[in-house]
Amino acid sequence: MKANNNDGKVMIPDLALYVVSLSTMNFELFVVEVKKQGNYINGNLEKDLIKLGKEMKLALDKLLQYKVKNPEVPRLLVEGIKITAYKMDLAYNGVYRMIELSEFYACRGNINDIMLIPTIMQRLDEVKTVVEETKKKFFVPSTQGRSIGSDIYKILIYTRYIYL
């Protein structure tokens, strides 16, 4: 559940969807980072967006190391009631491209916020599509004679207790 970055720091997501293989490597398909409103910097004086970008790069590198063709890594950053969806890919050789897919607001318990639900569902469906496309690429036969995803045995959801 942990990702080590080049600085030796361990990054633990708040919620993650993993593909767990028989090897020692877990592949993150989807991660959610949750922060309370106004807390945009972690203990290392690093913005949450920067941390998210580093996590996305590490996840993308793992997928590329496993020879997944054209992987995309989606993430959600939740800051209070504001939710921002991102994805990272390598559309160009060696250039990590982090794209903001959408930004939307969660319901606050107000009866008028019921009108937000169709927009929220549409935005989350975009993220779900990216996750499903990457998941399918694990099980595509490789041209090198090895079936990608042949040693994959389950998908795991990891959550960490969140105190807001």
N, C-alpha and C positions, 0 to 999 in steps of 0.2 A: 504494500500500500504506500510505501515511501518512494520518493524519487530523489536521488542524489544529484545535485548539480555540480558543476566544475569547481565551485568554491568549497566543496565538501559539506555544504549545508543540506539538511534534509528538509524536503518540502512535503507536507502532508495535506491533501485536499480535504475539504469538508464533506463532500459526497463524490463518489467516483464509480464509474461503470468500467470494469476490467474484463479483458479476456485473459483467463489464466491458462497458461500452457504447462506442459510437463517439465519444461526447462525452468530455470530460476527466474526468468523474466516475465513480468506481467505487463500487459499492453493496455494503456488507458484509452478507452473509446470516448469517454465523456466525463468531464469534471465540473463541479459547481463549487465556487468559492463564495462564502457568505460573510458579509461584514455588516456590523451595525452602522447606522447612518452617522456620517462624520468621521468614521475610523478608516481613513484611506491610506494609512501608512502602518506597516507591521513593525515589529521590534527592531528591525535592522535599518530603519529609515528608508525603506524601499516601498514605492507605491505598489498597491495591489495589482495594478495593470501590468507593471514590470514583472512582478512575481508570476502572474498568470502567463505572460509571454514566455518566461523561462520554462515554466511547466509544460507549455504547449510545445516548445522546441524539443525538450527532452522526450516527450511522448512521440513526436513526429520522428525523431532520430531512432527510437526503438522500432517503430513500424518500418522505417527504411532499412534498418539493419536486418530485419526479418524478411526483407524483399517484398513488402506489400507495394503494389503498383499504385502510384498517385494517391497516397493517403491524405486525408484531411482530418484535422483534430479540432472538434468543437468544444467550447467552454462557455459557461455562464458565470458572470460576475454579478452577485446580488449585493447591492449597497443600500440598506434600508428597504425602501419599496421600489427603488429603481433597479431594473434588471437589464443587463447588456449581454448580448450573445456575440461571441467571436468565433472565428475559425482560422486555422493556420494551415498552409499548404506550401508546397515547393513548386509553384507553377513554372518558375524559371530555374535553371540549373544553379543551385547553391544559394538562392535568394529565398529566405523564409518570409512568407507574406502573411501578415496577421490582418484579417479583415473583420471589421465590425459588421455583423449581419443585421442586427436590429437592436433597438433600445425601447423598452416598454416599462410600464409600471404595474405592480401587483395590486391586488385588492386590499383595501385598508379596513374592511369591516363596515364601510359605509354602504347603505343601500343603493346609492347612485353609482357605485363602482361596479355594479353588475354589468354595465355596458362595456367594461374593459375585458370581459371574459372572451369574446370572440377574437379580439386582437391578441390576447395572451396565448390562446390556443393556436392561432395561426403562426405566431413567432416560434412557439415551442415545436410545432410541426416542422418548421424549417430546420431546426437543430436536429430533430429526430431523423430527418431524411439524410443529413450528413453522417450521423452515427450509423444508420443502417447501410449506407453505401460503403463505409469503411469496413464494417463488419463483414459484408459480403466478399470483400477483397481478400479476406483471410482464407477463404475456402475455394479460391480460384486455382485451378491447376497451373503450376509453374512450367515454363518452357525448359527449365534445366532438369526436368525429370523428377523433381521433388514437389509434392503437393503442399502448397502453402496452407497452413492450418491443419495439417494432418495430425499434429500432436496436441491440438487444442482440445480440452475436454470440458470446460464450463465457462460461463460468464458469471462474474461475481459483482455484487454491488456492495461497496464499502461506505459506511457513514461514520462520521465522528460526531460526538455530542457537541452541539452548538449552544453556547451561552450568549445571548444577546443582552 
